[in-house]
Structure formats: structure tokens, C-alpha cells
Amino acid sequence: MTDTVDNDAPAAAPEIIAAAPGIVAALPVDPVDPVDPLVAERARSAAILAAVKPEFSALAALAVAGGWSANQFVAAQAASACAVATARADAATGAFRDSLPAPIAAGGGADKTPLDPAAEFSASAALKAEFSTEGKYLAYCQAVADGKVRNIKRA
């Protein structure tokens, strides 16, 4: 069985690499003196897979495919774990609360509770004049709810 690699990066890696440019170059590199390149590659992959934490399996796949050393992977995994822990702590303390939009008031900001269409038709002389029967008004209300009719108001 032969392993062939068409390119250096895995299919899902470009967005990860683009999100943090220079991180791979900033990580320490191990000097390697392989006797047999195949044995050295298997040892490198095994070292990375032995050091992976369950939540960083995608990072391990990126490291194996990208040719990172085990030390580069461990450093990247530690940096990622630190970033995740910081984000979780910030989320728990509500640090992002100020960046969220204000919630909508209960009832959608309406002053009164809307009547059901039949009661609304019975209570309004204007609706009785516009729609001659309750059935026509109910059909209109259903069409509005289905998005088939739009109300255009003049300014």
C-alpha cells in the first residue's frame, strides 16, 4: 500500500491557515535527522496523534497533513486551548453582553393585544365597509399571513 499526497494542505485547512497567518512559521521547529523518510514520517505522525486532545482532532489532522513537527503541534494545541478557555470564561461572565442588540419588548412592542380576525371584523365598521363579508376578510388575513399579500402605505 502506498500513501500519496497531492498537496501539502488538507481540504479543510485553508480557512484555518487564513484565520491565523504566520502561526505555523512562529511555532518552534524540531531538527530532524531521518534515516528513512518513511519511518521518520510515521514517527512524526504517531507523535502528533499521541499528543492530541479529543477536542483538537481537526488541528491534529491539519498538523499531520501540513508537515508540522510534534512540538509545533503541541504549541498550537496549547495556544488554541488557552484561547478557548479565555472565550469560555468571557462568555460565562457576560463579557459579550454589551455587543448584543437589545431584546425586543414582550408583545413585539405593540401597545394592545391584537384581536383575532373574526372579532376584529365584528368590531370595525371600516373593515365591514371595505370587505363586505367576514369570510372575505378572513381570506385576506390568511393571505397576509402566508406572505401572498403586502400592505403598501402611502407616506
C-alpha beads as a LAMMPS data file, in Angstrom:
LAMMPS data file: protein, C-alpha beads

155 atoms
154 bonds

1 atom types
1 bond types

-500.0 500.0 xlo xhi
-500.0 500.0 ylo yhi
-500.0 500.0 zlo zhi

Masses

1 110.0

Atoms # bond

1 1 1 0.000 0.000 0.000
2 1 1 1.413 3.397 -0.917
3 1 1 0.450 6.761 0.532
4 1 1 0.412 9.611 -1.926
5 1 1 -0.149 13.252 -1.131
6 1 1 -1.251 15.555 -3.927
7 1 1 -0.744 18.752 -1.937
8 1 1 0.640 19.810 1.421
9 1 1 -2.600 21.107 2.972
10 1 1 -5.770 19.149 3.770
11 1 1 -9.011 20.135 2.084
12 1 1 -10.439 21.856 5.202
13 1 1 -7.221 23.649 6.188
14 1 1 -7.172 26.814 4.038
15 1 1 -9.671 28.671 6.180
16 1 1 -7.826 27.646 9.348
17 1 1 -4.500 28.822 7.961
18 1 1 -6.058 32.041 6.623
19 1 1 -7.592 32.809 10.029
20 1 1 -4.181 32.810 11.741
21 1 1 -1.462 33.706 9.228
22 1 1 2.048 33.196 10.437
23 1 1 1.196 30.872 13.328
24 1 1 2.862 27.898 11.668
25 1 1 6.015 29.903 10.982
26 1 1 6.067 31.239 14.554
27 1 1 5.997 27.787 16.144
28 1 1 9.280 26.072 17.053
29 1 1 10.691 23.596 14.552
30 1 1 12.364 20.332 15.539
31 1 1 15.598 19.415 13.803
32 1 1 15.024 16.067 12.111
33 1 1 17.744 13.662 11.019
34 1 1 15.739 10.868 9.401
35 1 1 17.470 7.696 8.423
36 1 1 14.482 6.544 6.421
37 1 1 11.983 9.254 5.352
38 1 1 9.032 6.873 5.601
39 1 1 9.968 5.834 9.146
40 1 1 10.517 9.476 10.125
41 1 1 7.112 10.488 8.710
42 1 1 5.349 7.681 10.543
43 1 1 7.127 8.625 13.771
44 1 1 6.153 12.287 13.324
45 1 1 2.509 11.404 12.673
46 1 1 2.443 8.998 15.614
47 1 1 3.920 11.634 17.937
48 1 1 1.267 14.166 16.893
49 1 1 -1.576 11.669 17.268
50 1 1 -0.262 10.604 20.686
51 1 1 -0.322 14.213 21.916
52 1 1 -3.766 15.164 20.584
53 1 1 -6.597 16.057 22.973
54 1 1 -10.064 14.869 21.841
55 1 1 -11.395 18.356 21.094
56 1 1 -8.409 19.172 18.841
57 1 1 -8.628 16.306 16.349
58 1 1 -9.119 18.724 13.422
59 1 1 -5.940 20.553 14.426
60 1 1 -4.119 17.211 14.570
61 1 1 -5.256 16.397 11.031
62 1 1 -4.015 19.808 9.901
63 1 1 -0.662 19.238 11.621
64 1 1 -0.156 15.776 10.115
65 1 1 -1.087 16.933 6.617
66 1 1 0.861 20.180 6.938
67 1 1 4.098 18.533 7.987
68 1 1 4.254 20.145 11.436
69 1 1 6.609 18.698 13.994
70 1 1 5.216 17.277 17.242
71 1 1 6.488 20.337 19.146
72 1 1 4.766 22.694 16.702
73 1 1 1.527 20.781 17.161
74 1 1 1.765 20.769 20.968
75 1 1 2.421 24.541 20.982
76 1 1 -0.509 25.211 18.625
77 1 1 -2.790 22.950 20.661
78 1 1 -1.825 24.755 23.881
79 1 1 -2.417 28.171 22.278
80 1 1 -5.806 27.017 20.979
81 1 1 -6.779 25.567 24.362
82 1 1 -5.839 28.854 26.038
83 1 1 -7.927 30.834 23.530
84 1 1 -10.917 28.520 24.020
85 1 1 -10.646 28.757 27.813
86 1 1 -10.476 32.559 27.639
87 1 1 -13.510 32.732 25.356
88 1 1 -15.498 30.410 27.634
89 1 1 -14.579 32.482 30.707
90 1 1 -15.568 35.701 28.908
91 1 1 -18.865 34.159 27.839
92 1 1 -19.588 32.956 31.385
93 1 1 -19.033 36.447 32.826
94 1 1 -21.182 38.071 30.145
95 1 1 -18.330 39.991 28.548
96 1 1 -20.060 39.870 25.161
97 1 1 -23.413 41.064 26.506
98 1 1 -22.747 44.716 25.563
99 1 1 -22.182 43.783 21.915
100 1 1 -25.591 42.096 21.590
101 1 1 -28.638 44.017 20.357
102 1 1 -31.275 44.995 22.909
103 1 1 -34.048 42.427 23.299
104 1 1 -37.482 43.194 21.887
105 1 1 -40.087 44.057 24.487
106 1 1 -42.698 41.426 25.286
107 1 1 -45.507 41.549 22.755
108 1 1 -43.235 42.840 19.987
109 1 1 -43.599 46.430 21.138
110 1 1 -47.342 46.562 20.411
111 1 1 -49.458 48.643 22.761
112 1 1 -52.522 46.412 22.676
113 1 1 -53.133 42.740 22.182
114 1 1 -54.298 42.029 18.638
115 1 1 -57.795 40.616 18.277
116 1 1 -58.469 37.505 16.310
117 1 1 -59.577 38.421 12.751
118 1 1 -63.226 37.490 13.294
119 1 1 -63.508 39.662 16.410
120 1 1 -61.585 42.456 14.701
121 1 1 -64.011 42.356 11.747
122 1 1 -67.030 42.408 14.054
123 1 1 -65.686 45.419 15.987
124 1 1 -64.705 47.574 12.996
125 1 1 -67.125 49.423 10.740
126 1 1 -64.270 50.354 8.384
127 1 1 -63.430 46.661 7.820
128 1 1 -67.109 45.873 7.216
129 1 1 -67.208 48.655 4.602
130 1 1 -64.010 47.500 2.871
131 1 1 -64.710 43.729 2.995
132 1 1 -68.388 43.018 2.576
133 1 1 -68.274 39.671 4.423
134 1 1 -66.310 38.177 7.286
135 1 1 -65.173 35.326 5.014
136 1 1 -63.511 37.736 2.589
137 1 1 -61.697 39.447 5.463
138 1 1 -60.544 36.104 6.911
139 1 1 -59.249 35.065 3.465
140 1 1 -57.370 38.374 3.242
141 1 1 -55.837 37.840 6.718
142 1 1 -54.734 34.328 5.737
143 1 1 -53.151 35.636 2.536
144 1 1 -51.250 38.275 4.539
145 1 1 -50.052 35.598 6.978
146 1 1 -48.912 33.395 4.060
147 1 1 -46.982 36.293 2.513
148 1 1 -49.136 36.403 -0.592
149 1 1 -50.306 39.982 0.059
150 1 1 -48.264 43.020 1.037
151 1 1 -49.621 46.213 2.564
152 1 1 -48.199 49.312 0.913
153 1 1 -48.838 52.538 2.797
154 1 1 -48.516 55.970 1.250
155 1 1 -46.176 58.320 3.015

Bonds

1 1 1 2
2 1 2 3
3 1 3 4
4 1 4 5
5 1 5 6
6 1 6 7
7 1 7 8
8 1 8 9
9 1 9 10
10 1 10 11
11 1 11 12
12 1 12 13
13 1 13 14
14 1 14 15
15 1 15 16
16 1 16 17
17 1 17 18
18 1 18 19
19 1 19 20
20 1 20 21
21 1 21 22
22 1 22 23
23 1 23 24
24 1 24 25
25 1 25 26
26 1 26 27
27 1 27 28
28 1 28 29
29 1 29 30
30 1 30 31
31 1 31 32
32 1 32 33
33 1 33 34
34 1 34 35
35 1 35 36
36 1 36 37
37 1 37 38
38 1 38 39
39 1 39 40
40 1 40 41
41 1 41 42
42 1 42 43
43 1 43 44
44 1 44 45
45 1 45 46
46 1 46 47
47 1 47 48
48 1 48 49
49 1 49 50
50 1 50 51
51 1 51 52
52 1 52 53
53 1 53 54
54 1 54 55
55 1 55 56
56 1 56 57
57 1 57 58
58 1 58 59
59 1 59 60
60 1 60 61
61 1 61 62
62 1 62 63
63 1 63 64
64 1 64 65
65 1 65 66
66 1 66 67
67 1 67 68
68 1 68 69
69 1 69 70
70 1 70 71
71 1 71 72
72 1 72 73
73 1 73 74
74 1 74 75
75 1 75 76
76 1 76 77
77 1 77 78
78 1 78 79
79 1 79 80
80 1 80 81
81 1 81 82
82 1 82 83
83 1 83 84
84 1 84 85
85 1 85 86
86 1 86 87
87 1 87 88
88 1 88 89
89 1 89 90
90 1 90 91
91 1 91 92
92 1 92 93
93 1 93 94
94 1 94 95
95 1 95 96
96 1 96 97
97 1 97 98
98 1 98 99
99 1 99 100
100 1 100 101
101 1 101 102
102 1 102 103
103 1 103 104
104 1 104 105
105 1 105 106
106 1 106 107
107 1 107 108
108 1 108 109
109 1 109 110
110 1 110 111
111 1 111 112
112 1 112 113
113 1 113 114
114 1 114 115
115 1 115 116
116 1 116 117
117 1 117 118
118 1 118 119
119 1 119 120
120 1 120 121
121 1 121 122
122 1 122 123
123 1 123 124
124 1 124 125
125 1 125 126
126 1 126 127
127 1 127 128
128 1 128 129
129 1 129 130
130 1 130 131
131 1 131 132
132 1 132 133
133 1 133 134
134 1 134 135
135 1 135 136
136 1 136 137
137 1 137 138
138 1 138 139
139 1 139 140
140 1 140 141
141 1 141 142
142 1 142 143
143 1 143 144
144 1 144 145
145 1 145 146
146 1 146 147
147 1 147 148
148 1 148 149
149 1 149 150
150 1 150 151
151 1 151 152
152 1 152 153
153 1 153 154
154 1 154 155
